Amino acid sequence: MIEVGLIGYGLAGRAFHAPVIRAVPGMHLAAILERTGNQAAEKYPDVRIVRRLDELLGIREIGLVVIATPNDTHYSLARQCLEAGRDVLVDKPFTTTLEEARSLVELAERAGRLITVYQNRRYDGDFQAIRKLVAEGTLGRIVRFETNYDRYRPQPKPGAWRETTRAGGGILFDIAPHLIDHALILFGLPEAVTADIRIEREQALADDAFDIMFHYPRGMRAVLRSSILAAAPRPRFVLLGAQSSFVKQMFDPQENNLRHGNIPRDGPWGAEPE
């Protein structure tokens, strides 16, 4: 049994980590670090709640630490956990700089510990279907892949750290890791990358839209896009092949289910009606 300590009980910790840890056979949610408030204790009365990192690392049974905190805290927390002899899973984005990322990987190698990034959208049902289509060559040679993650929020969200200028804020750090991961899994490293990262809302302080294009051989392109001013969202996925195409209009339901605490007792978490 792997004893797990969870750092952070905001949206990520509450919706995307704690329920998954509880559901995976062989893992036990031993402790949650929630600095203030009692939401974790109310939801998980059988789990130990701590307020400081040293309290969490003082629980000797914990072998894996999951970090679900604001982006600019990932590096420091992950480093302390590695130095304390724990394996570490960090919510995306891994860190806010390449230098920090390399430093953590090197530290983990020296310490003989595991460190990785939480890329949960690899396991969305619609993306799993796309992986199968590409692997089996169902659509023929792929010439274009589009992944769109659109929302509509005309006004910045008050008090949201992602909407500030602090390191790791903005939609690029928030959403792009998912879309980039999809393209890399399907097609590998591109030959070139072009990108337009911008602010569209007049009151916004952090980037709230991007268009990224990965350039592959033989004219193949992967287009990754996101906007918070999309009153009419674009299709979630578009895949164009020499023989056929695939279009997925709506979001995989898994995130919305997790946000609202709708955890199925059995069967797939992201099942959609035919």
C-alpha positions in Angstrom: 0.0 0.0 0.0 1.4 3.4 -1.0 0.7 6.0 1.7 0.0 9.4 0.1 0.2 12.9 1.4 -1.7 15.6 -0.5 -0.5 19.2 -0.3 -3.3 21.7 -1.2 -7.0 21.5 -1.0 -8.2 24.1 -3.5 -9.9 23.2 -6.7 -7.1 20.9 -7.9 -6.7 19.0 -4.6 -10.4 18.8 -3.8 -11.6 17.8 -7.3 -8.8 16.2 -9.3 -6.5 14.6 -6.7 -8.1 13.5 -3.5 -11.0 11.5 -5.2 -8.5 9.8 -7.6 -6.1 8.9 -4.8 -9.0 7.3 -2.9 -10.2 5.4 -5.9 -6.9 3.9 -7.0 -6.3 0.4 -5.6 -3.0 0.2 -3.7 -3.1 3.9 -2.7 -4.2 5.3 0.7 -4.8 9.0 1.3 -3.0 9.3 4.6 -2.9 13.1 5.1 -3.9 16.4 3.6 -2.1 19.7 4.1 -4.8 22.4 4.2 -3.3 25.5 5.6 -6.6 27.1 6.5 -10.3 26.1 6.6 -11.9 22.8 7.4 -13.2 21.6 4.0 -10.8 18.6 3.9 -11.7 17.5 7.4 -15.4 17.7 6.6 -15.0 15.7 3.4 -12.5 13.2 4.7 -13.0 12.7 8.4 -10.8 9.6 8.4 -7.8 11.4 6.9 -5.2 13.2 9.0 -5.3 17.0 8.4 -2.1 19.1 8.9 -1.3 22.7 8.5 2.4 22.8 7.7 4.8 21.0 5.4 7.0 19.8 8.2 4.0 18.1 9.8 3.2 16.2 6.6 6.8 15.2 6.1 6.9 14.1 9.8 4.5 11.3 9.0 7.1 8.6 8.3 4.6 6.3 6.6 4.0 8.7 3.7 6.0 7.6 0.7 4.4 9.7 -2.1 3.6 13.4 -1.9 1.1 15.0 -4.4 1.5 18.8 -4.9 -1.7 20.7 -5.9 -0.8 24.3 -5.0 -0.4 27.5 -6.9 2.1 27.2 -9.8 4.9 29.3 -8.3 5.1 27.1 -5.2 5.6 23.8 -7.1 9.4 24.0 -7.2 10.0 24.8 -3.5 7.6 22.3 -2.2 8.8 19.5 -4.6 12.4 20.2 -3.7 11.7 19.9 0.1 9.8 16.7 -0.4 12.5 15.1 -2.5 15.1 16.2 0.1 13.0 14.5 2.7 13.2 11.2 0.8 9.7 11.2 -0.8 8.5 10.4 -4.3 6.7 13.4 -5.7 3.8 14.0 -8.2 3.4 17.6 -9.2 0.2 19.1 -10.7 0.8 20.8 -14.1 2.6 22.9 -14.8 5.7 21.2 -13.4 7.5 24.4 -12.6 7.4 28.0 -13.9 10.9 27.9 -15.4 13.0 25.4 -17.3 15.9 25.8 -14.9 13.7 24.8 -12.0 12.3 21.8 -13.9 15.8 20.5 -14.7 16.9 21.1 -11.1 14.1 18.9 -9.7 14.8 16.1 -12.2 18.5 16.1 -11.3 17.8 16.2 -7.6 15.4 13.2 -8.0 18.0 11.2 -9.9 20.7 11.9 -7.2 18.3 11.0 -4.4 17.0 7.9 -6.1 13.4 9.2 -5.9 10.6 9.4 -8.5 9.2 12.7 -9.7 6.6 13.3 -12.4 3.8 15.6 -13.6 0.1 15.0 -13.2 -1.3 14.9 -16.8 -4.8 13.7 -16.0 -6.3 14.8 -19.4 -4.3 12.0 -21.1 -7.0 9.7 -19.7 -10.1 11.6 -20.9 -12.3 9.3 -22.9 -12.3 11.5 -26.0 -8.6 11.7 -26.1 -8.2 8.0 -25.6 -10.5 7.5 -28.6 -8.3 9.9 -30.6 -5.1 7.9 -29.6 -6.8 4.8 -30.9 -7.8 6.3 -34.2 -4.3 7.6 -34.8 -2.6 4.4 -33.8 -4.8 2.3 -36.0 -4.6 4.6 -39.0 -8.4 4.8 -39.2 -8.4 8.3 -40.7 -5.4 7.7 -43.0 -2.4 10.0 -42.8 -3.1 12.8 -40.4 -2.6 16.3 -41.8 -4.1 18.5 -39.0 -4.9 18.1 -35.3 -6.8 20.8 -33.5 -7.4 20.9 -29.7 -9.5 23.8 -28.3 -10.1 24.6 -24.7 -12.5 27.5 -24.7 -14.5 29.2 -21.9 -16.5 32.4 -21.5 -15.7 34.7 -18.6 -15.7 38.3 -19.8 -14.6 39.7 -16.4 -11.5 38.5 -14.5 -12.3 36.3 -11.5 -11.9 38.4 -8.3 -9.1 37.0 -6.1 -8.0 34.4 -8.5 -4.2 34.0 -8.4 -4.3 32.7 -12.0 -5.6 36.1 -13.2 -2.6 38.0 -11.7 0.9 38.8 -12.9 2.5 36.4 -10.4 4.8 33.7 -11.8 2.8 30.9 -13.3 -0.3 33.0 -13.7 -2.3 33.2 -17.0 -4.0 30.8 -19.3 -0.8 29.6 -20.9 0.5 27.9 -17.7 -3.1 26.8 -16.8 -4.4 25.2 -20.0 -1.5 24.8 -22.5 0.2 22.0 -20.6 -2.8 19.8 -21.3 -2.9 20.6 -25.0 0.8 20.4 -25.6 0.8 17.0 -23.9 -1.8 15.8 -26.2 0.1 16.8 -29.3 3.4 15.4 -28.0 1.8 12.0 -27.2 0.1 11.7 -30.6 2.9 13.1 -32.8 6.1 13.5 -30.8 8.4 16.6 -30.9 7.6 19.0 -33.8 10.2 20.5 -36.2 9.1 24.1 -35.2 6.7 25.9 -33.0 4.9 29.2 -33.6 2.8 30.9 -30.9 0.6 33.9 -30.2 0.0 34.5 -26.5 -2.1 37.5 -25.7 -4.5 39.4 -23.5 -8.0 39.8 -25.0 -10.1 41.1 -22.1 -9.6 44.8 -21.4 -9.5 44.4 -17.7 -7.2 41.3 -17.6 -3.7 41.4 -16.2 -2.5 38.0 -17.3 -2.6 36.3 -20.7 -6.1 34.9 -21.4 -5.8 33.5 -24.9 -3.3 31.7 -27.1 -2.8 30.1 -30.4 0.1 27.6 -30.7 1.1 25.7 -33.8 3.3 22.7 -34.0 4.9 22.2 -37.4 5.6 18.5 -38.4 7.0 17.0 -41.6 4.8 16.7 -44.8 2.7 19.7 -43.9 1.1 18.1 -40.8 0.1 20.7 -38.2 -1.1 20.6 -34.6 -3.1 23.6 -33.6 -3.6 24.3 -29.9 -5.9 27.1 -28.9 -7.7 28.6 -25.9 -9.7 31.7 -25.2 -11.7 33.0 -22.2 -13.9 35.1 -24.6 -15.4 32.3 -26.5 -19.2 32.7 -26.0 -19.6 30.0 -28.7 -16.9 27.5 -28.0 -15.0 25.9 -30.9 -15.0 22.0 -31.3 -13.0 20.4 -28.5 -11.1 18.2 -31.0 -10.7 18.2 -34.8 -8.6 15.5 -36.6 -8.2 15.7 -40.3 -6.9 12.6 -42.2 -6.3 11.8 -45.8 -9.2 9.3 -45.7 -11.6 10.7 -43.1 -12.1 13.2 -40.3 -13.0 13.1 -36.6 -14.7 16.0 -34.8 -15.6 16.1 -31.1 -17.8 19.1 -30.2 -18.1 19.0 -26.4 -15.8 18.5 -23.4 -15.3 15.2 -21.8 -17.7 15.1 -18.8 -15.1 13.8 -16.3 -13.8 17.2 -15.1 -17.3 18.6 -14.6 -18.3 15.4 -12.7 -15.2 15.7 -10.4 -15.8 19.4 -9.8 -19.3 18.6 -8.5 -18.3 15.5 -6.6 -20.1 13.0 -8.9 -17.8 10.0 -8.5 -19.2 6.8 -10.1 -19.2 3.7 -7.9 -18.3 1.6 -10.9 -17.7 1.9 -14.6 -15.7 4.6 -16.5 -15.6 8.0 -14.9 -15.9 9.8 -18.2 -18.6 7.8 -19.9 -20.7 9.8 -22.4 -24.0 8.9 -24.1 -23.8 7.4 -27.6 
